[in-house]
Amino acid sequence: MAVAFLLYVFAEIAAIWAVGSAVGVLGTLGLLLAGAFIGSWLARREGAKAMRAFMDTARAGRPAEKELTDGMLVALGGVLILVPGFVSDVLGLLLMLPPSRAVARKLWLKRMEKRAVRFANQRRGPVMVVDSEVVPEQPQPRRDQPTVIEGRIVEN
């Protein structure tokens, strides 16, 4: 982790140096400030969209992991944009844009699912993750018919 942080700092310094060499000190400071202002505006806009999507999904009674993850990624993108530097601005901008955020969300959810299963296996032994959905209430089945719950079992 320390090596990754050092590589990030080195990349930020190299990017600022390169931009500074191309446009000068005042131009570099202007670009950094413009990135912060535009990024904060974009974070506010995308954050509001993510919040509205979460509220609509919650009102509908559907699982909201997509909307929650989008909100988390928008917040992370906002923090990255507000950190001074061009590399962090580009990473934050990628998290703000819906197409690249969808890719990041997919990777994040896959990683968290694996970590959850690994953690549960360490604590309680092997477990199964059941992927299912809530269905609307239906009329009571006849007594001679068993209740059927459809789903699929996901094992890692």
Phi and psi in degrees as a GROMACS rama.xvg file:
@    title "Ramachandran Plot"
@    xaxis  label "Phi"
@    yaxis  label "Psi"
@TYPE xy
-65.0342  -36.7999  ALA-2
-66.0149  -40.8549  VAL-3
-63.6142  -41.5271  ALA-4
-63.939  -41.8027  PHE-5
-64.4195  -39.0508  LEU-6
-64.5871  -39.4406  LEU-7
-62.699  -47.5178  TYR-8
-60.9034  -42.7912  VAL-9
-61.9933  -42.3771  PHE-10
-64.6878  -40.5105  ALA-11
-63.4148  -45.604  GLU-12
-62.5722  -43.3925  ILE-13
-63.1197  -40.8549  ALA-14
-67.2383  -43.8148  ALA-15
-64.6289  -40.1267  ILE-16
-61.9606  -45.2637  TRP-17
-64.9236  -43.9609  ALA-18
-67.2008  -40.307  VAL-19
-61.9043  -37.2091  GLY-20
-67.8964  -31.9324  SER-21
-82.4832  -41.315  ALA-22
-117.571  -4.07212  VAL-23
90.9223  172.766  GLY-24
-67.6839  -48.4073  VAL-25
-64.8006  -38.1685  LEU-26
-64.1297  -40.1025  GLY-27
-64.5738  -46.1917  THR-28
-62.0632  -39.9817  LEU-29
-62.2876  -42.9928  GLY-30
-65.2521  -39.2802  LEU-31
-65.0374  -42.627  LEU-32
-67.9863  -41.6298  LEU-33
-61.7889  -40.5247  ALA-34
-61.7528  -40.0741  GLY-35
-66.2003  -44.0049  ALA-36
-67.7663  -46.9338  PHE-37
-64.9544  -40.0461  ILE-38
-64.3317  -40.8477  GLY-39
-67.6769  -37.0236  SER-40
-63.6558  -44.5602  TRP-41
-66.0203  -38.6866  LEU-42
-63.3126  -41.5342  ALA-43
-63.8696  -43.992  ARG-44
-65.6795  -49.4344  ARG-45
-69.1604  -33.9417  GLU-46
-64.566  -40.27  GLY-47
-65.1721  -39.1922  ALA-48
-62.9257  -44.153  LYS-49
-63.4288  -39.0763  ALA-50
-66.6194  -43.2513  MET-51
-62.6387  -41.4781  ARG-52
-63.9964  -40.271  ALA-53
-63.2191  -45.5189  PHE-54
-63.6735  -41.2093  MET-55
-63.8975  -42.0795  ASP-56
-67.1718  -42.1639  THR-57
-64.3191  -40.738  ALA-58
-64.4972  -32.7638  ARG-59
-78.7275  -10.6491  ALA-60
80.023  19.0567  GLY-61
-96.9825  157.51  ARG-62
-62.7824  141.168  PRO-63
-117.861  31.7351  ALA-64
-65.3742  -33.7512  GLU-65
-63.6658  -46.8297  LYS-66
-68.4541  -40.4018  GLU-67
-64.2094  -42.593  LEU-68
-66.0483  -39.1348  THR-69
-60.5044  -44.0807  ASP-70
-60.7837  -41.3171  GLY-71
-65.4963  -42.1691  MET-72
-68.4886  -36.0133  LEU-73
-64.534  -42.1088  VAL-74
-63.4331  -42.7504  ALA-75
-63.2781  -41.4189  LEU-76
-62.0696  -39.6208  GLY-77
-63.183  -41.692  GLY-78
-64.3702  -43.898  VAL-79
-63.484  -37.1755  LEU-80
-69.1887  -34.6097  ILE-81
-76.7816  -18.9808  LEU-82
-71.668  129.505  VAL-83
-63.1724  131.791  PRO-84
140.945  153.819  GLY-85
-84.5037  -34.4943  PHE-86
-65.45  -44.975  VAL-87
-65.9089  -34.1165  SER-88
-63.8021  -42.3435  ASP-89
-66.1916  -43.8092  VAL-90
-63.2685  -42.7996  LEU-91
-63.9552  -40.7753  GLY-92
-63.3984  -38.8023  LEU-93
-63.0572  -35.8949  LEU-94
-74.9208  -19.8716  LEU-95
-81.651  -30.2745  MET-96
-79.8843  129.03  LEU-97
-55.0698  -41.7536  PRO-98
-64.4647  -45.402  PRO-99
-74.5403  -27.9271  SER-100
-67.0286  -34.2321  ARG-101
-63.6475  -39.6312  ALA-102
-65.6506  -45.5305  VAL-103
-63.0433  -39.5036  ALA-104
-62.3795  -44.335  ARG-105
-61.8825  -45.1726  LYS-106
-64.2956  -42.3264  LEU-107
-63.1692  -47.3598  TRP-108
-64.9583  -38.039  LEU-109
-63.7327  -42.976  LYS-110
-65.1643  -42.6035  ARG-111
-67.5499  -35.5575  MET-112
-64.0068  -43.5499  GLU-113
-63.8432  -42.0454  LYS-114
-65.9056  -37.7164  ARG-115
-65.1442  -43.5228  ALA-116
-65.9261  -42.5242  VAL-117
-62.7589  -42.8559  ARG-118
-63.6786  -44.7465  PHE-119
-64.6086  -38.1442  ALA-120
-64.7075  -35.327  ASN-121
-70.2086  -36.4391  GLN-122
-82.1663  -45.4999  ARG-123
-122.406  3.56937  ARG-124
93.0502  -177.539  GLY-125
-59.262  139.496  PRO-126
-131.464  164.737  VAL-127
-115.831  143.812  MET-128
-102.638  122.8  VAL-129
-103.966  122.233  VAL-130
-95.24  117.839  ASP-131
-144.136  -177.091  SER-132
-144.806  156.767  GLU-133
-83.9937  130.777  VAL-134
-112.531  151.634  VAL-135
-63.971  154.508  PRO-136
-62.6525  140.366  GLU-137
-120.366  163.464  GLN-138
-59.0634  152.181  PRO-139
-61.2661  132.488  GLN-140
-71.8016  162.484  PRO-141
-64.2306  154.382  ARG-142
-63.9951  -28.2809  ARG-143
-84.3216  -3.94131  ASP-144
-106.83  131.411  GLN-145
-74.5279  155.13  PRO-146
-75.6913  131.484  THR-147
-111.557  127.936  VAL-148
-116.536  118.143  ILE-149
-86.0181  145.905  GLU-150
-179.087  -179.298  GLY-151
-136.195  147.938  ARG-152
-98.4126  128.551  ILE-153
-110.121  120.908  VAL-154
-116.019  139.192  GLU-155
